[in-house]
């Protein structure tokens, strides 16, 4: 393996570990806020969902982003990423009967250095 390949592999591993830690922190934060975590790191052919959570009649599909700033975290959830999350959410709903009567939405939890996680409720719509 060439040095450049090794550096790229190391960066990917570091980014993966950061993502796992951010998702764990976000899940903990949502639990503290009264959400029940139904699923984490859900993957299907259409895309992935970092966290599926429920509080009362609200079902939330949560995208977690760890960035240097809140703005960067929110902007990282691009329209293309939103479409993939929405499609994955529909697949998740189709494989979990019983949730068709609850309202569902798409949230973002932004993880930034030296700050509490920021939960953006209804960050985007299914039609976005």
Secondary structure as UniProt FT lines:
FT   HELIX           3..32
FT   TURN            33..34
FT   STRAND          36..44
FT   TURN            45..46
FT   STRAND          47..55
FT   TURN            56..57
FT   STRAND          58..66
FT   HELIX           70..75
FT   HELIX           79..94
FT   TURN            97..98
FT   TURN            100..101
FT   STRAND          103..111
FT   TURN            113..114
FT   STRAND          118..124
FT   TURN            126..127
//
